[in-house]
Amino acid sequence: MTRTIALAVLACLTLFSHPLEAGEKERPNILILYADDLGYGDLSCYNPKGKIPTPNLDRLAAEGMRFTDGHSSSGICTPSRYALLTGRHHWRDFHGIVGAMGPSVFQPERLTMPEMLQAKGYTTACIGKWHLGWDWEAIRTKKGIGPDCFDWSQPIPDGPLAHGFDHYFGDTVINFPPYAWIEDNQMAQIPDTLKDEKTWKKIKEGNWECRPGPMVTGWDPYAVLPTLTEKGVAYLESRKNQDEPFFLYFAFPCPHAPIIPNDAFDGKSGAGPFGDFVVETDAMVGKLLDALEKSGQADNTIVVFTADNGPEHYAYARDEKFGHWSAEPFRGLKRDIYEGGHHVPFIIRWPGITQAGQVSDVLVSQIDLMATFADQLGYQLPDDAAEDSHSMLSYLKGEADQVRQTHVHNTFANEYAIRDGDWLLVDAKTGYRSRGFKPWEARHDYPGDDNQAVELYNLANDIGQRKNLATEHPQKVQQLQDLLAKLQKQGHSAPRLEKQNRP
């Protein structure tokens, strides 16, 4: 029996097993709110001296558990999303992003979080940014990027519906073609022209950074966030009085470039248009949480808020102009393997599990969500799934004092950082890939590059990664390099697999 058929059979058996039989695990709804290029220091609950008010996210944090040591798998978009939805470090399979109209990063046999939840009777939906690829070549009719090069009436294979989602709505990636709405696996609008930024309202900060390609006439990037929020609100409100549990993965397109806050949010922050865009993002979070309340499902819904990576390079100019450092208190930005590239906001509100106002310093990763949900649902993960996912459930319940000891950070091939306890090794000459850091370092009294082959930090007393201790602790450098090589070679780091493979 193939994995797809087995999942379908299990989903049917689970779906028709209401009410829950004695001993069956409870099935809470799951809402993941995933921001794009949002820094740790962009939320006021993480950065009280910041210039951006985020009252809705502050309220969510006050109602649940706010993690101060939460991480994405990568410093860029696609890999972090892949890791979140598979419980597997992206670097075991690839490093870069899916390009404009690029293919799917998922192998057919790779178990995803929504497939696992479908097997437990969940209805699943993805609204917003996908950026994990589709098979656009299947609908291509000729070479080129024009709108006449595709048969838009045909379903687009290998998108969200092929990997566990019952429903999708979005524009796949805000700054990539096609610039039109997609619903499920069909174009909801037919592109009829090429992208033309001259037809769009003036951008408010930075550059459009939109790749060329097909567009529907009248496309308005400023309408993307409000439209997605409307769809998310409608989906959540539709869950009222429904028996089956739901999983909604709401992937925000913001505050990723293009930085385009709508006019109602202009001047709402002290950090320029980007700050205003974060304020608008926070307001949309508020609308989604209000819709969840109205649905009557809030008391049985796990809400997770986090982000795919740190802020874009515009953060350097923002720091100089407005005195707001989006990655506060960290060094580095998007693409970097310094902390600012992957150390992100991470909030969980789980009624009956997390207590209001909890703040946790334990090391956690977005990769850990898959094993956590599997643990809650009594789903036995196979050996070839969620290979790096550590269940957080015992910790969240107060039955354990940590989730994980070690985490591997990576954005580009052959450039890794590894965290073990308080120690962090940047196994490369530098952790930077973002441009424009030298003036920032001068303003913040960072030493210049010491030209050492690697960098070693103790985060317990140097969270900003200022003092390279590699020369002072060569044995620790070697120990962490050996640990990194071991984790890379063995193909897994999940505790359940570690136990099985002990001699």
N, C-alpha and C positions, 0 to 999 in steps of 0.2 A: 504494500500500500504506500503511495507517495505521501510526502509530508503534507502537501496541500489537501489531499483527500482526508488524511487523518485529522488535520485541523478542522476541516469542515464537519466531519462526523462528530468530533468532540464538542464543537460549538453547538451543534443541534442538540446533542444529549444534554448539555448544560442549560441551554435556553429553555428547554421544556421540563426542567426539574423544579419549578417553583411549586410550593414554597420551599425555602432552603431545608434540606434534610438535616437531621441532627448531626453535628460534627462538621458540616460543610462550612468553609470559611466565609466570613462576611465579604461582600463585594461592594466596597465604596465606589462612588463615582470618582473620576480623576480629571482634573483640569490643569493642564500645564500651560502657563503663560511664559512665552519664550521671547525675550527682547533681543535686539540685533545691534551689536556694537555699543552696548551700554556699559559704562565704567562702574567699578565698585564705588567710586566717590561721587557718582551722579545721583544717588538716592540720599535724601536728607537723613534717613534713619541709619545710614552707614557713615555719613560725612556731615556732621552738624555744622561745620564751618563752610560747607559748600554753598553755592549760590542758586541752587535749584530746589524749589519746594516740590515734594512728592507726597502729598497727604494720603492718597489712597494706598500706595505701597507701604507707607509708614503704618497705616492702620492694619494692613494685612500682616506686617511683621509683628505688630503689637498683639495680634490675635493668635499668632502661631509661634514658630521657632525661626529665629534669624541666625543663619550660620555665618560666622566671620572667616571661615577657612574653606569656602566652597570653590570648586574649579570646573571649568570645561576641559575637554580633552585636547583642544587645539586653540590657537590664537586666530583662527579664521572660521568662516561660516560653515561650509559643507561638512568638514570633518567633525566638528562639534555636534552637529545635528545627527550625523550618522552614529556617533558614539552614544548620544542620548537615547536614540531609538533602537539600539542593538545591545547596549551593555558591553561593548567591545571597543577597545582603543582603536581609533581610526588608523593609526600608524602601522597597524598590523596588515592593513590592506592598501592604503593610499595616503597621500599628504595634502594634495591641492584641492581647489574648489572645482565644482562643475562649471564649465564655461558656458557662454551664451548658447542656449538650445543644445546643451551637451547631454550625453547618455546617463542612465541611472548608475549610481555607485553600488547598488545592491546586487549581490549574487542571488539567483533564484532560491537557493537553499538556505539563505541567511534568515533566521528567525528574528522578527522585529517585535517591539513592544506591542504595537496594535494587533499583530497576529496572535500573540500570546493572550491578549485581552479578549479578542474575538473568540478564542477557544474556551474562554470562561464566560461566554454569554454576553459580552459587552457589545454595544453599538459604538462605532468609532468614527471620529471625524477629524479632519485637518483643515483649518482655515488660516490662510495667510501665506507666508513665505515658505516655499518648499525647498528649492535649491539643492535637491538631491538627484535631479535628472529625470528625463523622460526619453522615450524612443521617438524622437522627432523624425528620424530618418524613415520610419514606417509610413509617414504621411507625406514624405517629400515626393514631388513629381519631376523636379529638375534641379540642376545645380543653381546656387545663388542664395541670396538672403531676402529677395523680394517677396511680397505677399503672394505672388502668383507661382511661387516655387513649392507650394504645399497645398494639399487637398484638405482644407480646414473642416470639411464636413465629416471627416473620418475620426473615429476615436483615437486618442493618443495612448499607446501602450506604455507599460513599465513606469507609471507614475504612482501616486499615493494609493490608488485602488488596487494596484498589483502587489502592494506590500503591507496590507492589513487595514487600510482605511475604507470604511463603507461610503464615506462622503468626503469630497474636497471642494473648496472654493477659494480662489485666489488668482494672483497674476504670476505665480511661480517665483519670480524675483523682481523687485520693483525697478531695478536698473538694468534688467536684461530683457530682450525680446522673448516671446511676442508681447507687445504692450496691448493687452486685452484680457478680459476676464475668462477664466477657465472654471467650469463646473464639472465635478467628478472627472471623467476622462474625455470631455468634449469641450471645444471652444464655445463659450457662451456668447462671444462676439467674434465676428470674422474680420481679421486684419485686411485692410484694403489699401494701405499706403506704407511708406517707410517712416521710421521715427524722425520727427522734426521738432527739435527743441524750441524752434522759433514760435511754434504754435502754443507753447506752454507759458503759463504765468512765470514771471521772473523768479529765479531761485534766490533764497535768502542768505545762504552762507555756503562757501566752497563752490564746488563744481557739480554739474549734473551727474557725471560719471556713468552715463547711460550708454550701453553698447548699441551699435546700429542694428537694425532689423525691422521686422514687420510690426505695424501698429494699426489699430483701428482708428479711423478718423474721429477726432474729438476726445481722444484719450487725455485724461487729466491726472497727473501724478499726485496732485494735492488731494484728490478724492479717494486715494487708495486706502489710507488709514481709516477715515470715517466709514467707508463702504465695508471694509472687513469687520469693523466693530459692529456695524448693524447686522451683518450676517452672524457674528458670534453671539450677539444678544438674542437674535431670533432663534438660533439653535438652542441656547440654554433655556430660553422660555418655553421652547417646544418640549422640553424634557419633563414638564410638569405632569404629574399623574402617570408617568411611564413606569412600567415594572422593571424593564431591563436596565442595568447600570450603563453609564456612558463614559467614554473617554474622549475628551476634546483637547487636541493639541493646537493651541492658538499661537501661531508664530508671527509675531509683530514684524513689520518691515522697517521698524524704527528703533532708535534714532540713527540708523544707517544712512549714509549719503544716498540720494540727495537730501539735504537738510531743508525740509519744507514744512515747517509748522503752519497750520492754517491761521488766518488773520486774527481770529478770536483769541489766539494764544500769544500773539506778539507782545513782547515786553513783560511776560508773566514770570520771567526768571531774571537773575542778575548775571547770566552767562551767555547772553546773545541768543541768536536764533537756535543754536543747538540746544541750549538750556530750555528755550521755549518749546522745542520739539519733545524734550523729555517730559516737560509739564503736560503736553498734549498726550503723550504716551500714558502717563500716570492717570490722566482723566479718562482715557479709554479703558484702562484697567478698572477704574471705578465703575464704569458703565457695565462691564462684564460681571463684576462681582455683585452689582445691584441686580442684574438679570438672574444670576444664580440664586440670590435671595428670593426673588419673586417666583422662581420656579418651585420653591419649597424644598429644594435639594441641597441647600448649603450645609445643613447639619450632617449630611452623609456624603460629602464631597471633599476629597483631598485636593487642595490648591497648592501648586508649586509655581513659584516665580523665580526665574533665573535668566541668564543671558549667554549667548554663544561665545563671546570673547570680549576683550577689552575695547576701549574707544579708538576711533580712527585718528590718524596723524594730525587732524585739525585741532586736537586737544592741546598741542604745544602752543599754538597761537592763542587759544582760549585762555590758557594759564597766564600767558604774558599780558593779554588785554584785560581780562576780567578777574584774574586772581582765583580762578576755579580750576583745580586739577582733577580731571575726570577719573583718574586712576588712584586718587588719594587713598592710602598713604604709600602707594607702590611705585616702583620704577618700571617703565616700559608701557607699551600700548599694543593694540591689535598687531598681530604677526610676530610679536616678540615672545621669547620664552622666559623673559623676566616676568615677575609676578603680575604686572599690569596687563599682560597679554591674555591671561587665562584665569586669574583670581577675580571672581565675579560675584555679584549679589546672588544669594541663594536663600529663599524663604519657603518654608513648608507650614501650611495650616492644615492639620489633620484632626478633625473633631474626635474627641475621645482618646486621642493618642498624644498630641502635642498640647502643652499647657500655654495659656496666653502669656506673652511677654518673655518667653524663653530666649536666651542668647547662648549659642553654642560655639566653642572654639575648636571642636574636633574637625579633623581633616575629612572632607567628603567630596565626592565627585558626582557630576550629572550621570556618569556611567552607572552609578549605584542605584538609580531609580528602578531599573528593570528588575534586578534581584529583589529589591524591596517589595515591589508590587507582587512578584511571583511568590515571595514568602507569605505575604498577607493572604493571597488567594489559594495557597496550597498547590501551586503549579510547580511541578518538578522540571526544572530547566535541564535540557539535554546537555551532554558534555560539549557539543559543538555550538553552543549558544551562550551569550552573555558571559564570555570568558573572562572579563575583567570586572564584573559587577559584584560589589559587596553589599549585602543586605543591610539596610539601615534600621530595620524594624526593631530589633532588640534594643538598639541605642535609643530610638525614639520612645520606646516604652519604658526606658529607665532601667533596663536589665543588663546593659553592657556599658562600658565606659569609653569605647571608641568604635569607629566604623572601619577605618583603615589606618595603616601606619605609613604606607608608601603610595606615591602617585607619580606617573611619568608625564611630563609636559613636552609637547612637540608641535611644531608648525611645519617646518621644512625638513626634507630628507637629510639625514646625517647631522641634525642639530637637535639635541635632546637636553632636557633638564630632568633630574630625578629628585624627588623629595622623599626623605625617610626621617620620620620624627621631625625634629626642629632643623635638621640639616638639609640643605639644598645644593646640589651640584649642577652647574651649567656646564655640560660636557661639550663645550665649544669655546672659541676665543672670546665671543661676546654673545649676550642674549638679545641684542638688538637686530631688528630688521626694519623697524619703522624709521622714517627719515625725520630729521629736524631735532634730534635729541640734544645736540651739543649746547645750544643756548639754554635749554631747559636745565641741563646739568650744571651749568655755570650759575644760574639763578638759584639753584637749590644746593649749592656747595658740594657737588659730587666730585670725587677725584677723577682724573682722566684715566684712559685705558692703561693698565699696567703691563700689557703685552704678554700676560701669562696664557698658556694654552687652554686652561680651564678656569672656572670661577667657583668658589665654594663659600657659602654663606650659612650663618646660624640665624634663622629667622626669629628665634626666641628673643634676641636682643638687637636684630638688624633687619626689621621687616622691609626697610627701603632698599636693601641690598647695596650698601655703600662700601663695606669693607670685605675685600676678597681674602679669604683665609686659606687659600689653596697651598701656599708655600708653608704656612705654619702647621698644616694638618695633612701631609701627604698620604698618611695611612687611611684617613677618612675619604680622601679623593679616590684612592684605589678601591676601598670597600664599596663606595657608591657606584663606581664604574663596573665593578664585578656584579653588583646587584642589577644594574641596568642591563648588562649583557645577559644575565640569567633570565630576566623577565622577557627580554626580546626573543631569546632562543626558545624558551619553553612554550610560548604561544598562549599563555594565560596567566592570570594573577588572582582570579576569584578564589575565595577561601574553600569553597566546596571542591574545586578542582585541585587545589593544593593538597587537601587531605587525601584525595583519591590517589595522588601520584607520589605520596611519600613512600620510601622504601620500607 
